[in-house]
Amino acid sequence: MAEVAPVEFASARAGRIAYQSFGSGAHTIVAVPPLAQNIEVAWDCPEIRAMLERFAGFCRYVHFDKRGTGASDRSMPVPGIDAYVDDLAAVMDAAGIERAHLFAQSEGGPMTLLFAATYPHRVDSVILMGSSARMVGDIGDEERRQLVAHHELFASLWGTPDSFAVDLFAPSRAADAAFRAWHVRYERLAASAESIRELLAQTRDMDVRGAVPEIRAPVLVLRRRGDAVTSLQFAREVAEQAPDGRFVELGGDDHFAYLGDVDEWMDEVEQFVTGAVTTTPVASPPSRIRIETLGRFAVVTDDGDVPTSAWGSRRARTLLKRLAAARGWPVTRDELFDLLWPDESDPSKLGARLSVLLSGVRKILGGGVIADRQTVALDLDHVVIDVNDLLTARDDATVVAAYAGEFLPEDRYEDWTESIRSEARARFIGAARRRWEQVRDLGLSIEAVEIARRLVDVDPYDEDAHRNLVASLNDLGDRLGAEQAREAWVARMLEIGV
């Protein structure tokens, strides 16, 4: 699709619902929104655009923003689930759709299932992606208190640099600073923090399991194996309770449908709706090679880690490590000569050897190297370096997510690694301490324990980290764990005479 479809509006009680219609074919899919989105701004994300264009290749596709969110009238109050059912009908009426296949993600599942049970004559099928008939199970008072606190934290940080929506919904992109920056802006354009607070409060009580057996249309339930947002049990129960239900488990960890292996689930949807898969697979947007230096050294492409056998020599790996440590800044050829061939001094021979190594590195990276007669540097428009993402991140959540371990641990005794190793470590410690205080104040004990453990792992002699770990375990009610952590704390202090 060369152009984005215009935004149109359906009339609803108290305001207007924004929708777009595009694509063509014998079948129509109406997509029910998740928690919050913006149908107009979503096209700016290459992954979302690619997903929508694939839909448009085999059907007419209509999506809309819930009232009070996105491009819909923001002044409209957040309604109950029954009003959402009416809004879905209003969009279908405005778009001239008698009946359609309904596609719902995340929190859009309950309203979609309720609509299908209420208006069976308007539904060809129901497709749930990372969704179910309820969002929360049967929980006690303490668990509910923690859930409310978690939702409050989520809403209060929504649209800010400290938002953890990406960590929760898109773990594969948690360390991608550019994606995080885009998503924070997208959050602000999708909904206000107060609207998110109200929407999350709704999810705690949504439960339409009683309507599922009344659905006459076929139901397809898709869920990624590592999705931390949608319960496997809840997803399976929809397929089991629906008279004509089917459950498909997919690979991947992302809750956002547009990330990960999109073709895996899109093939299922196209086959389910049309009876065949005929459209072109989603074209992945141009991706940059990722160089990982925290916790390990690896070059990661779309196909996974580049194997050691592909390097040709250990010097080529050392060369790339040194360039990665410079984070795009130029490194002189003389320094590289001394690093790679310390016992040789003929610059003419060394220059030729370096050119051969650079050729090998360029082959691995698909380019990505800028070289002149005096210096060599990595092209940061072509490659991503994890430690650079960490050191340039603007918020604590990104830093904590990005720090996967010590910088180049197998090269810890090389002088050129010391400065950046210390800088990355210090940045993580400061961010993690602030993050620990924040989540503990909101009663998120599990997250507080995880952060405290990581701080202890980074510095076993950090007394504050040990103290925080013991406090977090006590908050969690893990008395045995707290006692064991206290014993480990005492042992470490004795080692240094404290």
C-alpha positions as CSV (number, residue, x, y, z in Angstrom):
1,M,0.0,0.0,0.0
2,A,1.5,3.3,-1.1
3,E,-0.7,5.5,0.9
4,V,-2.3,5.3,4.4
5,A,-6.1,5.0,4.3
6,P,-8.0,8.1,5.6
7,V,-9.4,8.2,9.1
8,E,-13.2,8.0,9.1
9,F,-15.6,8.3,12.0
10,A,-18.5,6.3,13.3
11,S,-21.1,7.9,15.5
12,A,-21.4,6.5,19.0
13,R,-23.0,7.7,22.2
14,A,-21.2,10.8,23.4
15,G,-18.7,11.1,20.5
16,R,-17.0,9.6,17.5
17,I,-15.1,6.4,16.9
18,A,-12.1,6.6,14.5
19,Y,-11.6,3.8,12.0
20,Q,-9.8,3.0,8.8
21,S,-10.8,0.7,6.0
22,F,-8.3,-0.7,3.4
23,G,-7.5,-3.8,1.3
24,S,-9.9,-5.8,-0.8
25,G,-11.1,-9.4,-1.2
26,A,-14.0,-11.7,-0.7
27,H,-13.6,-11.6,3.1
28,T,-13.7,-8.8,5.6
29,I,-11.8,-8.7,8.9
30,V,-12.7,-6.2,11.6
31,A,-9.9,-5.8,14.1
32,V,-10.8,-5.0,17.7
33,P,-8.2,-2.9,19.5
34,P,-6.1,-4.0,22.4
35,L,-5.6,-1.8,25.5
36,A,-4.8,1.4,23.6
37,Q,-3.5,2.3,20.1
38,N,-3.6,5.0,17.5
39,I,-4.6,3.8,14.0
40,E,-3.2,6.8,12.3
41,V,0.2,6.9,14.0
42,A,0.7,3.1,14.0
43,W,1.6,3.2,10.3
44,D,4.9,5.0,11.2
45,C,6.2,1.8,12.7
46,P,7.6,-0.4,9.9
47,E,6.6,-3.7,11.6
48,I,3.0,-2.6,12.1
49,R,2.8,-1.3,8.5
50,A,4.1,-4.6,7.2
51,M,1.5,-6.6,9.2
52,L,-1.3,-4.3,8.0
53,E,-0.2,-4.6,4.4
54,R,-0.2,-8.3,4.6
55,F,-3.8,-8.3,5.9
56,A,-4.7,-6.0,3.0
57,G,-3.3,-8.5,0.6
58,F,-6.1,-11.1,1.3
59,C,-9.1,-9.2,2.7
60,R,-10.8,-5.9,3.4
61,Y,-9.4,-4.9,6.8
62,V,-11.1,-2.4,9.2
63,H,-9.5,-1.3,12.5
64,F,-10.6,1.3,15.0
65,D,-9.6,3.1,18.1
66,K,-11.6,2.6,21.3
67,R,-13.5,5.6,22.6
68,G,-11.3,7.9,24.6
69,T,-8.1,6.6,22.9
70,G,-6.1,7.1,19.8
71,A,-7.8,9.1,17.0
72,S,-11.2,8.7,18.5
73,D,-12.7,11.5,20.5
74,R,-10.6,11.8,23.6
75,S,-13.3,13.5,25.6
76,M,-15.4,10.4,25.6
77,P,-15.4,8.6,28.9
78,V,-14.0,5.0,29.2
79,P,-17.2,2.9,29.1
80,G,-18.0,-0.6,30.3
81,I,-17.7,-3.7,28.1
82,D,-21.3,-3.6,27.0
83,A,-20.8,-0.1,25.5
84,Y,-17.7,-1.4,23.7
85,V,-19.9,-4.1,22.0
86,D,-22.2,-1.3,20.8
87,D,-19.1,0.7,19.5
88,L,-18.0,-2.3,17.5
89,A,-21.5,-2.5,15.9
90,A,-21.4,1.2,15.2
91,V,-18.1,0.9,13.3
92,M,-19.4,-2.1,11.2
93,D,-22.5,-0.1,10.4
94,A,-20.6,3.0,9.4
95,A,-18.3,1.0,7.2
96,G,-21.2,-0.8,5.6
97,I,-20.3,-4.2,6.9
98,E,-23.1,-6.7,7.4
99,R,-20.9,-9.5,8.8
100,A,-17.2,-10.1,9.2
101,H,-14.4,-12.1,10.7
102,L,-13.4,-10.5,14.0
103,F,-9.7,-10.3,15.0
104,A,-8.9,-9.3,18.5
105,Q,-5.6,-8.8,20.4
106,S,-5.0,-8.7,24.1
107,E,-7.7,-6.9,26.1
108,G,-9.9,-6.8,23.0
109,G,-10.8,-10.5,23.3
110,P,-13.6,-10.3,25.9
111,M,-15.6,-7.6,24.0
112,T,-15.1,-9.6,20.8
113,L,-16.4,-12.8,22.3
114,L,-19.3,-11.0,23.8
115,F,-20.2,-9.4,20.5
116,A,-20.0,-12.8,18.7
117,A,-22.4,-14.3,21.3
118,T,-24.7,-11.4,21.1
119,Y,-24.8,-10.8,17.3
120,P,-24.2,-14.3,15.7
121,H,-25.7,-13.2,12.4
122,R,-22.9,-10.6,12.0
123,V,-19.9,-12.8,12.7
124,D,-18.2,-15.2,10.2
125,S,-15.5,-16.2,12.7
126,V,-13.5,-15.1,15.7
127,I,-9.7,-14.9,15.9
128,L,-7.9,-14.2,19.1
129,M,-4.2,-13.4,19.2
130,G,-2.7,-13.3,22.7
131,S,-6.2,-13.0,24.2
132,S,-8.9,-14.8,26.1
133,A,-12.3,-14.5,27.8
134,R,-10.8,-13.0,31.0
135,M,-7.6,-11.2,31.8
136,V,-7.3,-12.0,35.5
137,G,-8.0,-15.3,37.3
138,D,-9.4,-16.0,40.7
139,I,-7.1,-14.2,43.1
140,G,-7.0,-13.4,46.8
141,D,-7.0,-10.0,48.4
142,E,-3.2,-9.8,48.7
143,E,-2.6,-10.8,45.0
144,R,-5.2,-8.3,44.0
145,R,-3.5,-5.6,46.0
146,Q,-0.3,-6.3,44.2
147,L,-2.0,-6.4,40.8
148,V,-3.6,-3.0,41.5
149,A,-0.2,-1.6,42.6
150,H,1.4,-3.0,39.4
151,H,-1.4,-1.4,37.3
152,E,-0.9,1.9,39.1
153,L,2.8,1.8,38.4
154,F,2.2,0.9,34.7
155,A,-0.3,3.8,34.3
156,S,1.8,6.4,36.2
157,L,4.8,5.6,33.9
158,W,2.8,5.4,30.7
159,G,4.3,7.7,28.0
160,T,7.4,8.5,30.1
161,P,11.0,7.4,29.6
162,D,10.5,5.0,32.5
163,S,7.5,3.2,30.9
164,F,7.9,-0.6,31.0
165,A,5.3,-1.3,28.4
166,V,8.0,-2.5,26.0
167,D,9.6,-4.8,28.7
168,L,6.2,-6.4,29.3
169,F,4.7,-6.6,25.7
170,A,7.8,-6.7,23.5
171,P,10.7,-8.4,25.4
172,S,12.6,-9.0,22.1
173,R,12.9,-5.2,21.7
174,A,13.5,-4.3,25.4
175,A,17.1,-3.4,24.8
176,D,16.4,-1.5,21.5
177,A,16.7,2.1,22.5
178,A,15.3,3.4,19.2
179,F,12.2,1.3,19.4
180,R,11.6,2.2,23.1
181,A,11.9,5.9,22.2
182,W,9.3,5.5,19.4
183,H,7.0,3.5,21.6
184,V,7.0,6.0,24.5
185,R,5.9,8.7,22.0
186,Y,3.3,6.2,20.6
187,E,1.9,5.7,24.1
188,R,1.3,9.4,24.6
189,L,-0.6,9.5,21.3
190,A,-2.6,6.4,22.1
191,A,-4.0,7.3,25.5
192,S,-3.6,9.5,28.6
193,A,-2.3,8.0,31.8
194,E,-5.7,8.4,33.4
195,S,-7.4,6.5,30.6
196,I,-4.9,3.7,30.9
197,R,-5.6,3.6,34.6
198,E,-9.3,3.2,34.0
199,L,-8.8,0.7,31.2
200,L,-6.6,-1.5,33.4
201,A,-9.1,-1.3,36.2
202,Q,-11.7,-2.7,33.7
203,T,-9.5,-5.6,32.8
204,R,-9.3,-6.8,36.4
205,D,-13.0,-7.7,36.3
206,M,-13.6,-8.7,32.7
207,D,-14.9,-12.3,32.4
208,V,-17.1,-13.4,29.6
209,R,-16.6,-17.1,29.9
210,G,-20.3,-17.6,30.2
211,A,-20.9,-16.3,26.7
212,V,-18.3,-18.5,24.9
213,P,-20.5,-21.6,24.6
214,E,-23.1,-19.4,22.9
215,I,-20.8,-18.5,20.0
216,R,-21.9,-20.2,16.8
217,A,-19.0,-19.1,14.6
218,P,-15.6,-20.9,14.4
219,V,-13.1,-19.6,16.9
220,L,-9.3,-19.7,16.4
221,V,-7.1,-18.9,19.5
222,L,-3.5,-18.1,18.9
223,R,-0.9,-17.6,21.6
224,R,2.9,-17.4,21.6
225,R,4.6,-19.8,23.9
226,G,6.6,-17.2,25.9
227,D,3.8,-14.5,26.1
228,A,4.0,-13.3,29.7
229,V,0.8,-11.3,29.4
230,T,-1.8,-13.9,28.3
231,S,-2.4,-17.0,30.4
232,L,-2.0,-20.3,28.6
233,Q,-4.8,-21.7,30.7
234,F,-7.1,-18.8,29.8
235,A,-6.3,-19.1,26.1
236,R,-6.9,-22.8,26.0
237,E,-10.2,-22.6,27.9
238,V,-11.7,-20.4,25.1
239,A,-10.9,-23.0,22.5
240,E,-12.3,-25.8,24.7
241,Q,-15.5,-24.0,25.6
242,A,-16.4,-22.7,22.2
243,P,-18.5,-25.2,20.2
244,D,-16.2,-24.9,17.2
245,G,-12.9,-23.8,18.8
246,R,-9.2,-24.5,17.9
247,F,-6.1,-23.5,19.8
248,V,-2.7,-23.0,18.1
249,E,0.5,-22.4,20.1
250,L,3.2,-20.3,18.4
251,G,6.8,-19.7,19.0
252,G,8.1,-16.5,20.4
253,D,7.9,-14.3,23.5
254,D,6.3,-11.0,22.3
255,H,2.8,-10.1,23.2
256,F,2.7,-7.5,20.4
257,A,1.4,-9.4,17.3
258,Y,3.4,-7.3,14.9
259,L,6.8,-8.4,16.3
260,G,8.5,-11.7,16.1
261,D,7.6,-14.3,13.5
262,V,4.5,-12.5,12.0
263,D,4.2,-14.9,9.1
264,E,3.7,-17.9,11.5
265,W,0.5,-16.6,12.8
266,M,-0.6,-14.7,9.7
267,D,-0.5,-17.9,7.7
268,E,-2.8,-19.5,10.3
269,V,-5.2,-16.5,10.0
270,E,-5.2,-16.4,6.2
271,Q,-5.8,-20.2,6.0
272,F,-8.6,-19.9,8.6
273,V,-10.3,-17.0,6.8
274,T,-9.8,-17.8,3.1
275,G,-9.0,-21.5,3.1
276,A,-5.6,-21.0,1.5
277,V,-2.3,-19.0,2.0
278,T,-1.6,-17.0,-1.2
279,T,-0.2,-13.6,0.0
280,T,3.4,-12.6,0.1
281,P,5.1,-13.1,3.4
282,V,5.6,-10.0,5.5
283,A,8.7,-8.3,4.3
284,S,10.9,-7.5,7.3
285,P,12.0,-3.9,7.5
286,P,15.7,-3.4,6.9
287,S,17.4,-4.5,10.1
288,R,20.8,-3.6,11.5
289,I,23.3,-6.1,12.6
290,R,23.5,-6.3,16.4
291,I,26.8,-6.6,18.2
292,E,26.4,-8.0,21.8
293,T,29.2,-7.2,24.2
294,L,27.4,-7.4,27.6
295,G,27.7,-10.8,29.2
296,R,29.2,-12.3,26.0
297,F,30.5,-11.4,22.6
298,A,28.3,-12.2,19.6
299,V,27.2,-10.8,16.3
300,V,23.5,-11.4,15.8
301,T,21.7,-11.3,12.5
302,D,18.1,-12.2,11.6
303,D,19.3,-15.8,11.3
304,G,20.8,-15.8,14.8
305,D,24.4,-15.7,16.1
306,V,27.2,-15.7,13.6
307,P,29.1,-19.0,14.3
308,T,32.7,-18.9,15.3
309,S,33.6,-20.8,12.2
310,A,32.5,-17.9,10.0
311,W,35.2,-15.6,11.4
312,G,38.3,-17.1,9.8
313,S,40.6,-15.9,12.5
314,R,40.7,-14.8,16.1
315,R,42.2,-11.5,15.2
316,A,39.1,-10.6,13.2
317,R,37.0,-11.1,16.3
318,T,39.5,-9.0,18.4
319,L,39.4,-6.3,15.7
320,L,35.6,-6.1,15.9
321,K,35.6,-6.1,19.7
322,R,38.0,-3.1,19.8
323,L,35.8,-1.2,17.3
324,A,32.7,-2.0,19.3
325,A,34.4,-0.7,22.5
326,A,34.9,2.6,20.6
327,R,31.1,2.8,19.9
328,G,31.4,4.4,16.5
329,W,34.3,6.6,17.3
330,P,37.4,6.2,15.1
331,V,40.3,4.0,16.2
332,T,43.7,4.8,14.7
333,R,45.3,2.2,12.5
334,D,48.5,2.4,14.6
335,E,46.6,1.4,17.7
336,L,45.1,-1.6,15.8
337,F,48.5,-2.6,14.5
338,D,49.8,-2.7,18.1
339,L,46.8,-4.6,19.4
340,L,46.7,-7.2,16.7
341,W,50.4,-7.6,15.8
342,P,52.4,-6.3,18.9
343,D,55.7,-7.9,17.9
344,E,55.8,-6.5,14.3
345,S,56.5,-3.0,13.1
346,D,56.5,-2.9,9.3
347,P,53.5,-0.6,8.5
348,S,53.3,-1.6,4.9
349,K,52.8,-5.2,5.7
350,L,50.6,-4.5,8.7
351,G,48.4,-2.2,6.5
352,A,47.8,-5.0,4.1
353,R,47.0,-7.5,6.8
354,L,44.6,-5.1,8.5
355,S,42.8,-4.7,5.1
356,V,42.3,-8.4,4.9
357,L,40.9,-8.5,8.4
358,L,38.6,-5.6,7.7
359,S,37.4,-7.4,4.6
360,G,36.4,-10.4,6.8
361,V,34.7,-8.1,9.4
362,R,32.8,-6.3,6.6
363,K,31.7,-9.7,5.3
364,I,30.3,-10.7,8.7
365,L,28.5,-7.4,9.1
366,G,27.4,-6.9,5.5
367,G,29.4,-3.7,5.5
368,G,29.2,-1.6,8.6
369,V,32.8,-0.3,8.7
370,I,34.1,3.2,7.9
371,A,37.8,3.3,7.1
372,D,40.2,5.9,5.9
373,R,44.0,6.1,5.7
374,Q,44.4,6.9,9.4
375,T,41.4,5.4,11.3
376,V,38.7,2.7,11.3
377,A,35.2,2.9,12.9
378,L,31.9,1.1,13.0
379,D,29.0,2.6,11.1
380,L,26.3,3.0,13.7
381,D,23.7,3.5,10.9
382,H,24.4,-0.1,10.0
383,V,25.1,-1.8,13.3
384,V,23.7,-1.7,16.8
385,I,26.0,-2.1,19.7
386,D,24.3,-3.2,23.0
387,V,26.7,-1.3,25.3
388,N,26.1,1.9,23.2
389,D,22.3,1.5,23.7
390,L,22.8,1.2,27.4
391,L,25.1,4.2,27.7
392,T,22.9,6.4,25.6
393,A,19.6,5.3,27.2
394,R,17.6,8.1,28.8
395,D,15.7,6.1,31.4
396,D,16.5,3.6,34.1
397,A,14.1,0.9,32.8
398,T,16.0,0.7,29.5
399,V,19.4,0.6,31.3
400,V,18.3,-2.2,33.6
401,A,16.9,-4.2,30.7
402,A,19.9,-3.7,28.5
403,Y,22.6,-4.7,31.0
404,A,23.1,-8.4,30.4
405,G,26.4,-8.7,32.2
406,E,30.0,-7.6,32.3
407,F,31.4,-5.9,29.2
408,L,33.4,-8.5,27.1
409,P,34.0,-10.9,30.1
410,E,36.5,-13.0,28.1
411,D,38.7,-9.9,27.6
412,R,38.5,-8.4,31.1
413,Y,42.3,-8.1,31.4
414,E,42.7,-6.0,28.2
415,D,43.5,-2.4,29.0
416,W,41.2,-1.1,26.3
417,T,38.1,-2.7,27.9
418,E,38.5,-1.3,31.4
419,S,37.0,2.1,31.0
420,I,33.9,1.1,29.2
421,R,33.4,-1.9,31.4
422,S,33.5,0.3,34.5
423,E,31.2,2.9,32.9
424,A,28.6,0.3,31.9
425,R,28.7,-1.3,35.3
426,A,28.3,2.0,37.1
427,R,25.4,3.1,34.9
428,F,23.6,-0.2,35.6
429,I,24.1,0.0,39.4
430,G,22.8,3.6,39.6
431,A,19.8,2.8,37.4
432,A,19.0,-0.5,39.2
433,R,19.2,1.2,42.7
434,R,16.7,3.8,41.6
435,R,14.4,1.3,39.9
436,W,14.5,-0.9,43.1
437,E,13.3,2.0,45.2
438,Q,10.5,2.8,42.8
439,V,9.1,-0.7,42.5
440,R,9.4,-1.4,46.2
441,D,7.5,1.7,47.1
442,L,4.6,0.5,44.9
443,G,4.6,-3.0,46.5
444,L,5.9,-4.9,43.5
445,S,7.9,-7.3,45.6
446,I,8.8,-9.9,42.9
447,E,10.4,-7.2,40.7
448,A,12.2,-5.7,43.7
449,V,13.7,-9.1,44.5
450,E,14.9,-9.6,41.0
451,I,16.6,-6.2,40.8
452,A,18.2,-6.7,44.2
453,R,19.6,-10.1,43.2
454,R,21.1,-8.6,40.1
455,L,22.8,-5.9,42.1
456,V,24.3,-8.5,44.5
457,D,25.5,-10.6,41.5
458,V,27.2,-7.5,40.0
459,D,28.9,-6.6,43.3
460,P,28.8,-9.4,46.0
461,Y,30.4,-6.9,48.5
462,D,27.8,-4.2,48.1
463,E,26.2,-4.0,51.6
464,D,23.2,-1.9,50.4
465,A,22.4,-4.5,47.7
466,H,22.4,-7.3,50.3
467,R,20.3,-5.2,52.6
468,N,17.8,-4.5,49.8
469,L,17.6,-8.1,48.9
470,V,16.8,-9.2,52.4
471,A,14.1,-6.5,52.7
472,S,12.5,-7.4,49.4
473,L,12.3,-11.1,50.3
474,N,10.7,-10.2,53.6
475,D,8.2,-8.0,51.7
476,L,7.4,-11.0,49.6
477,G,6.8,-13.2,52.6
478,D,9.8,-15.5,51.8
479,R,11.2,-15.8,55.3
480,L,13.5,-18.7,54.4
481,G,14.9,-16.9,51.4
482,A,15.4,-13.8,53.5
483,E,17.4,-15.7,56.1
484,Q,19.5,-17.4,53.5
485,A,20.2,-14.0,51.9
486,R,21.1,-12.6,55.3
487,E,23.6,-15.4,55.8
488,A,25.2,-14.8,52.4
489,W,25.4,-11.1,53.3
490,V,27.2,-11.8,56.6
491,A,29.6,-14.2,54.8
492,R,30.6,-11.7,52.2
493,M,31.2,-9.0,54.8
494,L,33.4,-11.3,56.8
495,E,35.5,-11.9,53.7
496,I,36.4,-8.2,53.6
497,G,36.7,-7.8,57.4
498,V,33.5,-5.8,57.9
